[in-house]
Amino acid sequence: MANIGLPGTGSFIGEFLLLLGAFKISFFLAFCGASSMVLGGCYSLWLFNRLVYGNIKVQYLGNFQDISYREFLIFLPLVLGTLILGLYPDIFLEVLHGGVLNLVSQINF
């Protein structure tokens, strides 16, 4: 769900900040960007539906297991990192702020 920019994930914060910056330059540019993000999310959901639920073969369902404990322990830090980045982005944005200001100050407009 982080792939489609679900609120509360790091992708949502990135897309929101990108659209906020584009809106300061041009409303049309921000509108086109937001439209493409919505269409990309729709395509991702359609693709996921086709891949996961496309042609269900009932005779093979017994061969698959749920996630194991080891896989859960590997997956947990990834999920927590995505949620932390989405819910508290200031942790990472404050670190990047100084470097970005330095780069922007070197650009002559």
Backbone bond lengths (Angstrom), bond angles and torsions (degrees), N, CA, C in turn:
res aa  C-N    CA-C-N  psi(-1)  N-CA   C-N-CA  omega(-1)  CA-C   N-CA-C  phi
1 M - - - 1.440 - - 1.534 111.18 -
2 A 1.333 116.05 -23.01 1.463 118.28 176.61 1.526 110.72 -67.24
3 N 1.318 117.90 -24.14 1.457 121.68 178.66 1.522 111.93 -63.67
4 I 1.321 117.85 -33.00 1.463 120.13 -177.57 1.522 112.31 -95.32
5 G 1.295 118.89 6.25 1.460 121.75 176.85 1.511 113.62 77.23
6 L 1.314 117.04 40.23 1.463 121.21 178.03 1.524 109.41 -63.89
7 P 1.346 118.26 133.64 1.475 119.10 179.17 1.527 111.41 -55.83
8 G 1.310 115.02 138.10 1.455 121.39 -176.93 1.511 112.58 98.37
9 T 1.313 117.24 0.18 1.463 120.59 177.68 1.528 109.44 -114.64
10 G 1.307 115.94 165.07 1.454 120.89 -179.45 1.518 113.07 -64.69
11 S 1.309 118.32 -31.50 1.460 121.01 179.50 1.525 111.13 -65.80
12 F 1.322 116.74 -36.95 1.457 120.17 178.96 1.521 110.78 -62.90
13 I 1.333 116.49 -44.07 1.463 120.32 179.74 1.524 110.12 -63.12
14 G 1.317 117.52 -42.58 1.458 120.89 178.57 1.516 112.03 -62.45
15 E 1.318 117.10 -45.23 1.462 120.47 179.39 1.524 111.10 -66.38
16 F 1.313 116.95 -39.23 1.463 120.30 179.51 1.527 110.98 -64.44
17 L 1.324 117.87 -45.62 1.458 120.48 179.23 1.523 111.46 -65.29
18 L 1.324 116.88 -36.09 1.457 120.90 177.50 1.522 110.84 -64.84
19 L 1.327 117.28 -45.35 1.463 120.60 178.71 1.527 111.73 -67.21
20 L 1.312 117.22 -35.34 1.456 120.62 177.79 1.530 110.71 -63.13
21 G 1.317 116.76 -43.14 1.464 120.35 177.02 1.512 112.23 -67.73
22 A 1.335 117.60 -38.18 1.465 120.57 179.08 1.524 110.88 -68.87
23 F 1.326 117.66 -33.68 1.460 121.13 179.85 1.523 111.45 -66.07
24 K 1.335 116.86 -32.08 1.469 119.85 177.84 1.522 111.66 -66.91
25 I 1.323 116.76 -27.32 1.465 120.85 -179.73 1.527 111.11 -89.14
26 S 1.340 117.03 -48.26 1.458 120.28 -175.78 1.519 110.12 -157.29
27 F 1.326 115.80 129.92 1.458 119.89 176.90 1.522 110.39 -65.30
28 F 1.325 116.89 -40.50 1.471 120.51 -179.44 1.523 111.16 -62.63
29 L 1.312 116.55 -41.85 1.466 121.12 177.94 1.523 111.08 -62.29
30 A 1.328 116.95 -42.55 1.463 120.99 178.50 1.524 110.61 -66.49
31 F 1.328 117.66 -39.22 1.460 121.32 178.71 1.533 110.61 -64.21
32 C 1.314 117.31 -44.10 1.474 120.41 177.83 1.527 110.83 -63.69
33 G 1.327 117.00 -40.89 1.463 120.44 178.20 1.512 112.53 -64.22
34 A 1.338 116.36 -43.42 1.469 120.17 179.42 1.522 110.64 -65.88
35 S 1.318 116.81 -39.29 1.474 120.47 178.19 1.519 111.30 -63.18
36 S 1.328 115.97 -41.92 1.465 118.65 -179.88 1.530 111.33 -68.90
37 M 1.331 117.74 -32.74 1.462 120.25 177.00 1.523 111.16 -67.99
38 V 1.327 116.94 -38.85 1.462 120.56 177.88 1.525 110.17 -67.48
39 L 1.322 116.80 -44.06 1.468 119.68 178.15 1.530 111.36 -64.80
40 G 1.318 117.40 -37.51 1.463 120.58 176.43 1.516 112.30 -64.67
41 G 1.332 116.86 -39.26 1.467 120.69 175.94 1.520 111.71 -65.08
42 C 1.337 116.60 -40.98 1.472 120.07 177.43 1.523 110.73 -62.88
43 Y 1.335 116.34 -42.37 1.459 119.68 178.86 1.529 110.68 -64.88
44 S 1.323 117.83 -39.90 1.466 120.11 179.48 1.522 111.43 -63.39
45 L 1.336 116.71 -41.06 1.464 119.66 177.47 1.522 111.40 -66.40
46 W 1.324 117.38 -40.08 1.468 121.45 177.87 1.531 110.20 -63.21
47 L 1.337 116.36 -45.32 1.460 120.83 179.88 1.521 111.35 -63.71
48 F 1.326 117.21 -43.31 1.463 120.79 177.87 1.522 110.51 -60.29
49 N 1.320 116.89 -43.60 1.460 121.21 179.44 1.521 111.13 -61.53
50 R 1.319 117.01 -42.69 1.464 120.50 179.72 1.530 111.98 -68.25
51 L 1.334 116.81 -38.99 1.456 119.79 -178.40 1.524 112.50 -72.15
52 V 1.310 116.95 -43.03 1.452 120.47 -173.78 1.522 112.09 -85.18
53 Y 1.315 117.08 -42.11 1.458 119.95 -174.16 1.535 113.02 -111.59
54 G 1.319 117.65 13.41 1.462 121.65 -174.57 1.513 114.40 -56.07
55 N 1.293 118.94 -81.37 1.454 124.01 -178.66 1.521 108.50 -116.07
56 I 1.303 116.27 91.30 1.466 120.72 -176.80 1.526 108.93 -77.36
57 K 1.305 115.96 124.71 1.462 122.80 175.38 1.529 107.07 -107.06
58 V 1.306 116.08 103.78 1.460 121.85 -173.09 1.522 112.02 -61.76
59 Q 1.311 117.89 -32.03 1.463 119.76 -177.24 1.530 112.64 -67.33
60 Y 1.339 118.02 -18.74 1.455 120.77 -179.14 1.525 113.38 -97.92
61 L 1.317 119.17 -5.57 1.456 120.97 -176.95 1.524 113.25 -64.65
62 G 1.308 118.72 -29.69 1.459 121.74 179.50 1.516 113.16 -70.12
63 N 1.328 118.43 -18.02 1.462 121.99 -178.50 1.532 112.76 -78.36
64 F 1.327 117.40 -16.80 1.457 121.03 -176.11 1.516 110.80 -99.14
65 Q 1.341 114.42 146.86 1.456 120.65 179.18 1.520 108.89 -117.53
66 D 1.330 115.12 161.91 1.451 119.28 172.61 1.520 109.00 -70.39
67 I 1.306 115.94 176.25 1.453 121.11 -178.73 1.534 109.80 -62.78
68 S 1.318 116.02 137.65 1.457 120.37 179.42 1.529 110.54 -82.11
69 Y 1.317 116.11 170.09 1.462 121.20 179.92 1.525 110.61 -62.93
70 R 1.312 116.97 -40.47 1.464 121.61 179.77 1.528 110.60 -64.64
71 E 1.321 117.05 -43.93 1.462 120.80 178.23 1.526 111.08 -65.56
72 F 1.321 117.03 -35.88 1.461 121.43 177.01 1.525 111.06 -63.14
73 L 1.325 117.07 -42.80 1.464 120.68 179.69 1.531 111.63 -66.72
74 I 1.317 117.54 -30.41 1.464 120.99 176.77 1.531 109.97 -75.73
75 F 1.306 116.55 -38.25 1.461 122.46 -175.98 1.527 112.82 -76.17
76 L 1.326 118.10 -30.14 1.458 123.17 -174.90 1.535 113.21 -59.39
77 P 1.338 120.72 -47.50 1.471 118.54 178.68 1.528 113.27 -63.27
78 L 1.314 117.31 -31.78 1.464 120.06 177.88 1.523 110.99 -67.33
79 V 1.313 116.64 -42.77 1.467 120.72 178.65 1.517 110.35 -66.92
80 L 1.319 117.19 -44.39 1.464 120.37 179.55 1.524 111.63 -63.60
81 G 1.323 117.26 -40.83 1.464 120.43 177.12 1.516 112.41 -62.33
82 T 1.317 116.89 -40.93 1.462 120.93 178.16 1.519 111.15 -64.77
83 L 1.330 116.91 -43.12 1.458 119.95 -179.64 1.529 112.30 -70.80
84 I 1.327 117.84 -38.19 1.461 120.47 178.00 1.520 110.33 -64.45
85 L 1.325 116.95 -42.78 1.459 120.79 178.04 1.521 111.21 -63.92
86 G 1.321 117.47 -33.57 1.453 120.61 179.97 1.514 113.92 -80.40
87 L 1.323 117.61 -33.59 1.461 120.18 -176.78 1.523 113.23 -90.82
88 Y 1.324 117.71 -31.93 1.463 122.48 -179.91 1.531 110.05 -130.08
89 P 1.331 118.20 68.92 1.470 119.26 -176.58 1.523 113.71 -71.61
90 D 1.338 118.05 -15.16 1.468 120.17 -179.31 1.521 112.12 -62.86
91 I 1.318 117.86 -25.76 1.461 121.00 178.04 1.524 110.08 -57.51
92 F 1.322 116.45 -41.77 1.458 121.15 -177.61 1.527 111.77 -91.23
93 L 1.326 117.57 -33.41 1.459 120.69 -177.95 1.517 111.78 -67.59
94 E 1.332 118.73 -35.17 1.465 121.03 178.30 1.523 111.60 -65.14
95 V 1.314 116.60 -35.06 1.464 120.61 178.40 1.528 110.38 -68.00
96 L 1.318 116.90 -38.32 1.461 121.42 -177.58 1.521 113.20 -81.14
97 H 1.312 117.89 -18.47 1.460 122.41 -172.22 1.531 112.49 -58.99
98 G 1.301 118.30 -46.07 1.468 121.41 -178.69 1.511 112.91 -63.38
99 G 1.320 117.03 -44.29 1.465 120.35 179.19 1.519 112.67 -65.67
100 V 1.318 116.46 -39.05 1.465 119.95 179.33 1.521 110.36 -67.81
101 L 1.322 117.82 -40.96 1.470 119.99 177.14 1.515 111.34 -61.56
102 N 1.322 117.35 -38.11 1.461 121.58 177.60 1.526 110.77 -63.77
103 L 1.335 117.19 -43.42 1.463 120.57 178.84 1.524 111.94 -66.41
104 V 1.321 116.92 -42.18 1.458 120.84 -178.53 1.532 110.32 -66.86
105 S 1.327 117.79 -35.45 1.460 120.48 179.66 1.526 111.70 -67.78
106 Q 1.316 118.44 -24.10 1.466 121.66 179.55 1.522 113.27 -84.20
107 I 1.336 117.02 -14.23 1.462 121.04 -179.58 1.523 108.47 -86.44
108 N 1.308 116.00 128.82 1.461 120.59 178.01 1.516 109.48 -96.49
109 F 1.322 116.47 118.23 1.468 120.70 179.09 1.504 109.87 -92.66
